[in-house]
Amino acid sequence: AGIGGNELGAKWAGIETVWNCEIETFQRNLLKKRFSNVKQYDDIRTMSSPEWCDIISGGFPCQDISIGGKGEGIEGSRSRLWYEMRRVIREVRPNYVIIENSAALTFRGLGRVLYDLSEIGYDAEWQCLSAKAFGLQHGRERIFIIAYTNEIGQKHGGKVSVFREFDISKQSERVFPKWRERRDLPQPTNFRTANVLPNQLDRVGALGNAVVPLISFYLFECIRLHYCG
């Protein structure tokens, strides 16, 4: 779950979060503060039989996939937690799944993810989206996969994409007041201590692994339109 980017995006779209799963203490504390009524799981490797929900969203570790890592790919010691996410999806069988990761997943494991989703009864579409395309001040390109059950895919006859085009400026203004004024703020700079390490490293790490809530909001809106249409 990280620090709740998906939860916030879902909230803006009018979708309630039922439970989340996060192992890091700082992130868990933040999630508990911001989403106090949400049930928490701490380790995806040991969680079992979670409550049913319409949508599961999450980002499995990207360290082995990112171009900044060692390039071990989805079979690396951290990124292979995808298999645990797959297990949870299979157990819960939600209508939709949102998966986020480094854009390098396109050549370091996307085939594996799509095969696994197909094997448990899901079709999937994907896009690489950057924060800059949503009017924010940084690039942060990520791949976002939206999967849906074969039954939902058959309902649309394979002719309707889950990704929709709509005026993101208008949508952003609705959930993020004065968005147009804020988008021109100067780029923030990292504060560093005398030993050249980032101050409050846990917070920097949490932000570095976070999902942009505005993009999550867009994805949840896409799902809502797809399901209702």
Summary of the structure (lengths in Angstrom):
residues: 229
radius of gyration: 17.6
end to end distance: 28.3
largest distance: 59.7
contacts: 671
relative contact order: 0.16
helix: 41%
strand: 15%
